[in-house]
Amino acid sequence: MSAKEAGDQDLPGVLVSEFEGLRGICEDHLGELQKYFSLITMEEFLKNKAKLSQKIKAIYIWGGRPVISRELLLSLPSLKLIASAGVGLDHLDLPLIASCGVKVANTPSAVCSPTADLGMALLLASARRVVEGHKLAVSPCTEEFPINWMGQDVSGATLGIVGMGTIGYKIAQRAKAFEMKILYHNRNRRKMEEEEAVGAIYCERLDDLLQQSDFVMLVLSLTPQTQGLIGRRELQLMKPSAVLINIGRGLVVDQDALVEALKNEVIKAAALDVTYPEPLPREHPLLKLKNIILTPHIGSATHQARRQMMENLVGSILASLSDLPIPNEVVLK
């Protein structure tokens, strides 16, 4: 599909990855996007740089694509905004973008509730061994169900949340409904009234949270400070019956240390929506373990959330083109 077919050429040009494929923009969103923008794929842009470089006013990042490089930024003299779906920004070189005078917007509000829902889904599935139970129930070898096949209680258990931002707080709200005891570790302590609303107790030291929690949920963005935050030492601090859940970024966890901990029963189990890389190589040892649940980075993957993300990105691009305050603008330092 050419840019001409994708939208009216009088509309502002927006660079996208592709219209189809695993990294293409959502097909259900295409019509809405074409109301406002002339969509230009990376393939078409690379074939017609001289013609299209001046036309492109914004880049629409969906699923981490297009990849933003110095070369790309320097080839787009009219670029005003990079609009990136989701809340994570580790795929963007923010100082580089700022140096080019380009602004950035993301979609934090759209992803918070569905990501918190998935965090609780992974917690429940790992506690009650739902995936293992499904395999047992459908196995052609199963003739009887073992009466002593058991999981762990969630109600009354202690949940340690590492990263108490908006998503972390929404997880705490959900955990309160399950009558869980809630601990949290965060760069900044929450207000007392916010803690009291969910019954959360602040742990200034991460070690204290790890030692006391039955479930440890990582809800962290990737920064130099959080990369490798959970390694061999931290895993050894956890209870042998504990479960590690990661819905933040894969590199927050030392995966080699996690494989070792799961194999040697240093911890009971893990449930990961994020890994590094994604997907893992098919021979990776994590894929061969029975005491782990892996999902394909689907924290925000609901029809409703993805539509809200698209609408948020459209709003941010339109605001930037009109020199208005940009919703969800990321402050570039």
N, C-alpha and C positions, 0 to 999 in steps of 0.2 A: 504493500500500500504506500503510495507516495504522499508527500505533505499536501499536495493539491487535493487528493482524494480524502485525506484525513481531516481537512477543515478548510474553511474560507481563507484564502491567502491574504485578505485584508486584516485578519485577526492577528494579534501578537503571536510571535513564534515561541513555542515552548519545546525544548529538547526533551525527548523521552528515550528510554532504552529500546524497546521494540513493542509491537502490537500483539505478538503471539509468543509462545514458548514459556518455559518455566520462569523466566525473569521479565516477562512482558507485563504491561499495565493491565489491570483487570478489565476484561472484555465488557463486563456490565457497566463500567464507568466511562467507556469510550464516548458514548453519545453525549453525556453531560460535559465532558472535557471539550468536546468539539464545538459546544455552544459558545465557548469563550476564547478558545485558542486554536491556532494552527499548529498541529502536532507534527514534529519533525523527528524521525528516528535517528539514532546514532549512525546507522548504516547510510541513510540518505545524506546526513550532514557530512560524513566523511567523503562522500562522492561529489558533493557540491559545496565545499567550504566557502569558496569565493562568493557564491550567490547567497548562501544562507547565514553566514556568520553575523552579519549586521542585523538580521531579522530576529534572532533568538534573544528574547528578553529574560527568560527564566529557564531553569532546569527542574524537571519534575522527577524526583528520585523515588522509585518504587522497588522494594526489595533490594536496596543497596545499589541499584543501577539507574543511570549511567555512573561509572566510576569517574570521580572528579580528580583530574590531574592538572599540574601546572600548564602543560601544553594545551589542554582543553580550555582552561580559564583564559589564557592569553589569546586564544583564537576567537573569543566571543566578546568583542568590544562593547556591545550593547547590553551585556548581561547585568541584571539588577538583583536577582534573587535565586538562591538555590532552595527549593522547597522539598524537604525530605520527609517521607512517610515514617511514622514511628517516633519514638522518643530518644533512642540511642544515637549518638553522634560520633562514635569511634571510627566510622568509615569515612569521616571527613577530616581534612587537614584544616582546622579552623583558622590558625594563624595565616596560612597561605591564602585562604579565601578572603580574610580580612584585608590582607595586603593588596588584594586586587580591587578593593572597594565594593565587594559584593556582599549582600546580606544573606542570612540563613534563617529559615523558619522550619519548625517541625510540628508534630501533632501529639503533644503529651496527653491531653485530656481524652483523646479518642481511645487510647490503648489501656488506660488504667484499670477500668473495671474488668474487661475480658482477661487481662493478664493476671489480675488477682484471682479471678474465677479459676483459671488454669492452675495457678499455684495451689489452690485448695483441692482441685481435682487430682493433682499429682500426689498431694499429701494423703488424701483419702485412698487413692488407688494403691499407694505403697503400703499404707498402714494395714489395709484389709486384703492385700495381695490379689488385687482384682485381675491383673493381667495373667498371673500364674493360675488363678482360679478359672479364668476363661479357657486357658489352654488345657487344663485338667478336664473341664466340662465337655470340650469338643473332641478330645483325643480319642481315636479309634481304639486305643488300648485300655480306656477306662471302663471298668465293669461295675465298680462300686465307688462311692465317694467316701474318702477317709473321714471318720467322725472327729478325729483329733487334728485336722488340718486347720490351723488358726493364724490369725493376724494379731494386730495390736489395737487397743482402744485409742480413740481420738479424744473423746470427751474426758476431761480431767488430765490429759497429757500436757506437757509443757512445750510450747512452740517458741523457738528463738528466731526472731526476724532480724536479719543483718541487712540494714538499709531501710530506714523508716521514712522514705519519701511518700509521695502520694499513693503509689502502688502498695508499698509496705503497709501504709496505714489502712488501706482498704482490705488487705489481708487480715490485719488485726481485727477489723470490724467483723469479718466473716468468722474468724477463729473464736471470737467472743460468743457468737451464736452456737458454736460447738462446745461451749463451756471449757475452753482451753485456758491454761495459765499462759500469759504472754510476756515474754522478755524481748527486749530489743536493744540493738547496738547501732548507733548512728553517729555520723560526724558531729551533728548538733542535736542536743536533747530537745524533744518536743515540749510544748507548753503543758503545764500541769493539768489543765482542764482537758487537753487532748488525751493525755495518758489515762486520766480517770474515766473518760468516756468509754474506753475499750479495756480498761483494767490492765494496762501495759506497765511493766517495770523496766526502767532504764538500766542497762549494764554499761558502765563506762569502759570496762575492759571486755574485749571480745572473748578472752579466755573464760571469763565467768559464765557468759552465755553458752559457750560450747560445752562446758562441763555440766551444766544443769538441764540442757534441753533434750527432749525426746525427739523432736523434729527441728532441724535447723534449715531455715529457708533463706536463700541468698537472693536479694532483690537489689542488685547493685549495677550501676553503669560501669563501663570499663574505663579506668584511668590509670596512670602510673602507680597510684597508691593502692588500687584494688587488684591489679594484676597479680595473680599468684597468692592472693590473700589466704586462701585455704590450701595449705600444703600438708606434708606428712605430719609435722608437729601439731597442727590444728586438728587434724583428723584423729590423732591419738588422744587428744583431750576430750573428744566426744565419748558418750556412753557406748558400750558395745551393742546396745539395743537401739541406738539412734539411727535416724534416717536423714540424709542430706538431700535437700531439694534446691535446684538452681534454675531460676527463671530470669536471671540477669544476663550475664555474658559468660561464654565458655571459659575464657582465659582467667576468670576470677579464681578458678580451681586448677590446681596442678593435677592434670588427668592421670599422669603416671602414678602419683601418690594415691589417687583415688582408686585406681585399679588394684594396687597393692592392698589398700585398706579393705576393699570389698572381698578380695580373694582370701585374705587372712582373717576376716571377720572382726576387723578393728571396729567397724561400724556395721550395722545390720543391713542397710540397703541405701540406694540412692535413686533419685528421680530427676532427670535432667531434660529441660526443654531446650537447652543451649549447650553446645560443645565447641571445640576448636580442633580442626576446621568443621564446617558444616557443608555437607554431611561428613561424618567420619569415614576414613578409608574402610572398605568392606572387611578388611582383615584386622581391624583395630580390636584389641582385647576387651574393651568395654562392651562390644557387641556380642561377646561370647559368654558373658556373665548372666546368671539367673536372677541375682538379687539387684537388678537395676531396671528402671523403666526409662525409655528414651522416646521423646516426641520431637517432631521436626520443626522446632522454633515456631510454635503456633500460638504464642501468647495473645496476639491481637487478631488471630485468624477467625473472626466471625463476620458474617455478611454485614451486620450493623456497624461494627467497629471499622471495617475497611471502607464502607461508604462514608462514614463520618471523617475518616482520615482524608479521603479524596476531597470532600467538601471543604475541610479545613485548609488543605493545600491550595485549592482554587481560590478561597477567600484571601489567603496570604499573597498569592501571586497578583490578584486583582488589586489589592491594596498597594502593593509595591509599584505597580504600573501607574497608579494614580497618585503616587507620592503621599499616601495616607499611612497612619500608623499600622504596622504589620502585626496581625494577630499571631501569637506564638513565636515572635521573633526571638532568635537566640542571640544573647549578648556576646559578641565576639571581643575577646580581650587581646 
